[in-house]
Amino acid sequence: MNGKWVAGGIVGASLIFGAALYYSQVYAYYERLDASAPASEVTAATVVGTSEDLLATDFTGIDAETSPIRFRACFTTPLSLAMITETFEPYDDATPLVAPNWFSCFDADQIGMDIENGNAISILGEANIHYGIDRVIAVYPDGRGFAWNQINPCGEAVFDGDPAPAGCPPAP
Protein backbone atom coordinates (compact mmCIF):
# COMPACT_ATOMS: atom_id res chain seq x y z
CA MET A 1 0.00 0.00 0.00
CA ASN A 2 2.86 2.41 0.78
CA GLY A 3 4.39 1.83 -2.67
CA LYS A 4 1.21 3.10 -4.33
CA TRP A 5 1.46 6.37 -2.40
CA VAL A 6 5.11 6.81 -3.29
CA ALA A 7 4.50 6.01 -6.97
CA GLY A 8 1.44 8.30 -7.01
CA GLY A 9 3.50 11.09 -5.43
CA ILE A 10 6.25 10.69 -8.02
CA VAL A 11 3.74 10.70 -10.89
CA GLY A 12 1.89 13.71 -9.42
CA ALA A 13 5.10 15.69 -8.92
CA SER A 14 6.21 14.81 -12.47
CA LEU A 15 2.90 16.02 -13.91
CA ILE A 16 3.11 19.29 -11.99
CA PHE A 17 6.73 19.81 -13.05
CA GLY A 18 5.89 18.98 -16.69
CA ALA A 19 2.96 21.42 -16.73
CA ALA A 20 5.10 24.17 -15.20
CA LEU A 21 7.91 23.53 -17.70
CA TYR A 22 5.45 23.63 -20.63
CA TYR A 23 3.92 26.87 -19.38
CA SER A 24 7.33 28.51 -18.92
CA GLN A 25 8.46 27.58 -22.43
CA VAL A 26 5.26 28.51 -24.28
CA TYR A 27 3.72 31.37 -22.29
CA ALA A 28 5.62 32.70 -19.29
CA TYR A 29 8.51 34.65 -20.78
CA TYR A 30 6.91 36.02 -23.96
CA GLU A 31 5.67 39.59 -23.96
CA ARG A 32 3.37 41.07 -26.56
CA LEU A 33 4.97 44.08 -28.18
CA ASP A 34 2.99 47.28 -28.25
CA ALA A 35 2.73 48.80 -31.73
CA SER A 36 4.41 51.93 -30.36
CA ALA A 37 7.36 50.05 -28.81
CA PRO A 38 10.83 50.53 -30.36
CA ALA A 39 10.94 46.84 -31.33
CA SER A 40 7.83 47.37 -33.46
CA GLU A 41 9.72 49.65 -35.83
CA VAL A 42 10.46 47.45 -38.82
CA THR A 43 13.73 48.53 -40.40
CA ALA A 44 15.77 46.79 -43.04
CA ALA A 45 19.32 47.00 -44.35
CA THR A 46 19.55 48.72 -47.71
CA VAL A 47 21.79 47.61 -50.55
CA VAL A 48 23.97 50.69 -49.96
CA GLY A 49 24.71 49.66 -46.36
CA THR A 50 22.34 51.91 -44.42
CA SER A 51 19.14 51.12 -42.54
CA GLU A 52 15.70 52.35 -43.56
CA ASP A 53 12.11 52.02 -42.28
CA LEU A 54 10.00 49.46 -44.10
CA LEU A 55 6.69 51.33 -43.59
CA ALA A 56 4.96 48.67 -41.52
CA THR A 57 1.36 48.88 -40.35
CA ASP A 58 -0.86 46.47 -38.40
CA PHE A 59 2.17 45.37 -36.38
CA THR A 60 1.78 42.44 -33.99
CA GLY A 61 4.84 41.08 -32.23
CA ILE A 62 6.20 39.05 -29.36
CA ASP A 63 9.61 38.95 -27.73
CA ALA A 64 11.31 37.66 -24.62
CA GLU A 65 14.38 38.81 -22.74
CA THR A 66 15.37 35.20 -22.02
CA SER A 67 16.62 34.55 -25.55
CA PRO A 68 17.64 36.74 -28.49
CA ILE A 69 15.87 34.44 -30.98
CA ARG A 70 12.37 34.63 -29.47
CA PHE A 71 11.36 37.73 -31.46
CA ARG A 72 8.51 37.20 -33.97
CA ALA A 73 6.41 39.81 -35.76
CA CYS A 74 3.61 40.09 -38.30
CA PHE A 75 2.80 43.28 -40.20
CA THR A 76 1.70 44.68 -43.54
CA THR A 77 3.59 47.04 -45.81
CA PRO A 78 2.40 49.13 -48.77
CA LEU A 79 5.75 48.71 -50.55
CA SER A 80 5.84 46.59 -53.70
CA LEU A 81 8.16 43.60 -54.02
CA ALA A 82 9.96 45.37 -56.87
CA MET A 83 10.74 48.34 -54.63
CA ILE A 84 11.78 46.07 -51.75
CA THR A 85 14.15 43.98 -53.91
CA GLU A 86 15.74 47.10 -55.40
CA THR A 87 16.12 48.89 -52.05
CA PHE A 88 16.86 46.27 -49.42
CA GLU A 89 19.57 43.65 -49.02
CA PRO A 90 18.39 40.09 -49.76
CA TYR A 91 18.92 37.44 -47.09
CA ASP A 92 20.01 33.97 -48.14
CA ASP A 93 19.23 30.95 -45.99
CA ALA A 94 16.23 32.54 -44.26
CA THR A 95 14.75 29.94 -41.93
CA PRO A 96 11.76 31.13 -39.91
CA LEU A 97 11.69 29.83 -36.36
CA VAL A 98 8.50 28.32 -34.97
CA ALA A 99 6.39 30.65 -32.84
CA PRO A 100 4.16 29.56 -29.96
CA ASN A 101 0.78 28.24 -31.13
CA TRP A 102 -1.06 31.13 -29.49
CA PHE A 103 0.77 33.62 -31.75
CA SER A 104 -1.35 32.50 -34.68
CA CYS A 105 -0.37 35.09 -37.31
CA PHE A 106 3.13 33.58 -37.64
CA ASP A 107 3.29 30.19 -39.43
CA ALA A 108 6.99 29.40 -39.73
CA ASP A 109 6.51 26.28 -41.85
CA GLN A 110 4.36 28.10 -44.42
CA ILE A 111 6.65 31.15 -44.52
CA GLY A 112 9.70 28.90 -45.00
CA MET A 113 8.04 26.97 -47.84
CA ASP A 114 6.90 30.19 -49.51
CA ILE A 115 10.45 31.61 -49.39
CA GLU A 116 11.82 28.38 -50.88
CA ASN A 117 9.18 28.35 -53.63
CA GLY A 118 9.65 32.03 -54.48
CA ASN A 119 6.21 33.06 -53.22
CA ALA A 120 7.83 35.42 -50.69
CA ILE A 121 11.17 37.19 -50.52
CA SER A 122 13.52 37.47 -47.57
CA ILE A 123 15.60 40.52 -46.72
CA LEU A 124 18.02 41.44 -43.96
CA GLY A 125 16.41 43.49 -41.23
CA GLU A 126 19.53 44.07 -39.17
CA ALA A 127 22.79 42.13 -39.06
CA ASN A 128 24.02 41.23 -35.59
CA ILE A 129 21.07 42.76 -33.77
CA HIS A 130 22.63 40.75 -30.93
CA TYR A 131 26.04 39.16 -31.52
CA GLY A 132 25.56 36.25 -33.92
CA ILE A 133 21.84 36.98 -34.42
CA ASP A 134 20.31 38.61 -37.52
CA ARG A 135 16.81 40.04 -37.84
CA VAL A 136 15.25 38.57 -40.98
CA ILE A 137 12.15 39.82 -42.78
CA ALA A 138 9.94 37.98 -45.27
CA VAL A 139 7.48 39.88 -47.47
CA TYR A 140 4.70 38.58 -49.71
CA PRO A 141 3.42 40.23 -52.91
CA ASP A 142 0.19 41.21 -51.11
CA GLY A 143 2.15 43.21 -48.51
CA ARG A 144 2.04 40.73 -45.64
CA GLY A 145 5.33 40.72 -43.79
CA PHE A 146 6.93 38.63 -41.08
CA ALA A 147 10.08 39.15 -39.05
CA TRP A 148 12.15 36.94 -36.75
CA ASN A 149 15.64 36.70 -35.29
CA GLN A 150 17.89 33.96 -36.65
CA ILE A 151 21.38 32.73 -35.75
CA ASN A 152 23.89 33.73 -38.42
CA PRO A 153 27.09 31.82 -39.40
CA CYS A 154 29.21 33.89 -36.97
CA GLY A 155 26.94 33.07 -34.07
CA GLU A 156 26.61 29.45 -35.09
CA ALA A 157 30.38 28.95 -34.91
CA VAL A 158 30.99 30.96 -31.73
CA PHE A 159 28.00 29.45 -29.88
CA ASP A 160 29.38 25.98 -30.70
CA GLY A 161 32.72 26.97 -29.15
CA ASP A 162 34.58 27.31 -32.44
CA PRO A 163 36.52 30.41 -33.53
CA ALA A 164 34.53 32.98 -35.50
CA PRO A 165 34.83 32.61 -39.29
CA ALA A 166 36.66 35.25 -41.32
CA GLY A 167 34.72 38.47 -41.73
CA CYS A 168 32.83 38.15 -38.45
CA PRO A 169 32.91 40.85 -35.80
CA PRO A 170 34.93 39.97 -32.69
CA ALA A 171 33.00 37.84 -30.22
CA PRO A 172 31.99 39.63 -27.02
PEZIGI-V447617 format. One record per helix or strand. SS is the DSSP state (~ for helix, > for strand). FROM is the first residue (numbers start at 1). TO is the last residue. If there is no record, write none. Layout:
ss: [SS/SS]
from: [FROM/FROM]
to: [TO/TO]
//
This chain:
ss: [~/>/~/>/>/>/>/~/>/>/~/>/>/>/~]
from: [2/31/38/43/51/56/72/81/88/90/108/120/133/144/153]
to: [28/33/40/46/53/63/77/87/88/90/117/130/140/151/159]
//
